[in-house]
């Protein structure tokens, strides 16, 4: 887990997804592989394997996660989607802004909020996938009010190795 500075302790007071999100995305006994700052969780059932790539952040060292970036396969063969999950109570109108290294940021709109948090998804392909593979760090900006935002740091160290392993698992 990436530790956030005290600037983001506001997240701890909000309704966060904590362990419940991981219980929904990670079965009781998944196969977990660590690639620097990324985890690949796979669960086999009968003749299928379901996998996700994950990185999460907490407001304190031992606290529950208040930010989750997960990558999962889409319904179309070979398509992968990323979902950013943040606590409820965020300002939804501007969506989320993701900046990889010093590249131009891209926006992702929220799709739904539920008890686990607010979720914004995007297809992980093309220039976005290339930026994640070649980058070192990303910043995910989330607005807490109309004129106030916080940034969650996302390490891209280990992303390429984790993505290769994840692709091998989901394709067969």
N, C-alpha and C positions, 0 to 999 in steps of 0.2 A: 504494500500500500504506500502511496505517496502521502507524506505529511503536509498539511497546509499550514500556513502561518496563522498567527492569532487573528489576522484580519478577517478570516472566514469563520470565526467562532459563532457568528450569527446562525450558521447552518445547523449547529448542534441543537439550538433551541426550536428550530422548525420541525414540522413533521417530516422525518426522514425515513428512507426506506430500510436502512439497517439490514439486519439479517433476513428479513422477510423477502427482500428482492433476491438475495442469494439463494434462499430456499426455493424460490420459484424458478430460478435459472440454473441452479446447480443441484442435481439429485443427491440423495444421501451419500452415495459412495462413488463419486465421479473419479475418473482418471485425470489427474492434474499434472501439467507440465509447466515449469517456470522458465521463461526466457527473459532474463534481466528484469525489466519492469512490467512484463506482460505475462498473463496466465492463459493457458489453453485448458479448458475443462471439457472432457468428453464423457458421455454416458452411453454404454451399449445396452440395448434391449432387443432381444430376439435377434433379428438379422440386420438391424439398423444401428447406426452410431450417430448421436447428436452432439455437436461440438459448438463451443463459443470461445471467443477471445475476450479477455476482460482486463480492465485496469480500473481501480477504484481509488478514492481518496477519502480521508476522514478529517474532521476538524481537530482532532487530538490524536496522540500516538496510539492509544488503546480504544478510542471511540469508534462508534459505528460509522460505516461509510455514508457520506453525504453526496457523493458524486460517483457515477458509474458510466464508463464507456464500454459498451459491449458490441461485438461483431458476430453476426450469425448468418447462416446461409438463407437466401431468399427462396421463393418457390420456383423461380426460373433457374435452370441448371447453370451453375457457375456464377450466379449473382450473389453478392454478399452485401449486407446492410449493417450500418453502424447505428446504434441508438445511444444517445446521451440521456441519462436519467439524473435529475436534480430534485431537491426537495420541493414539495408543494409550497405555495406562497410566493413564488417568483413572479416577476412582472412578465407576462406572456407576450405582449404586443411585438417587441422587437425580435423575438426568437432568441437564438443562440448564435454567437459569432465564434468561429474557430480560425485561429491563425497558426500556421505551421512555420516555425523559425521566423524569418522576417518577410515571408511571402504575403501576398494580398489575402486578407481574410475572406472566408465564405460564410454565408448565413444558412442556418437550419431553423425551420419553423417547428414549433411544438405541434404534436399531433394529438396528444391526449394527456390528461392528468388523472391519476387514480390514487388509491391509498398508498401505493409504493412511491409515488412522486410524479413529476412531469417529464414526459418523454418526447424527444425530438430525434427523428430518424433521417438518414440519408443513405443513398446507394454508395457503396465504397468501390469506386472504379475510376478509371481515367486519371486526370490530373490530381484528384484528391488522394487516390490510392498511391500514386507516384510520390506525392508530397509526404505522405505518412511513411512510405518505405525509405525515402532519402533524407528525411528530416531527423533532427535530434530532439526537439521539444515542440510542443504545441501549447497554446493557451486557449482555454475555452471560456469565453466571456458570457456571463449570465447576469441579467438585470434583476435587481431586487426591488427597484423602484424606477419610475420613469427616467430619472437622471442619475441613477446610482447603479453601478455594476461591480461584480467581483469576477476575478479570473481564477480558474482552476488550472493548475499546471498538469500537463500530460507528458510524460516521458515517452519518447518514441524509441528509446534504446531497447533493443530486443524485438522490436515490432516485425522486422523482416523475417527473422528466424521463427518467431511465433506464427506469423502468417503462412510461411511455407509449411510448417508442421500442421497447422489448422487446415490448410488446403489439402494436404495429403490425407488427413483424417476424414474430411467431408466428401472427398471425391472417391474414396474407396478403399 
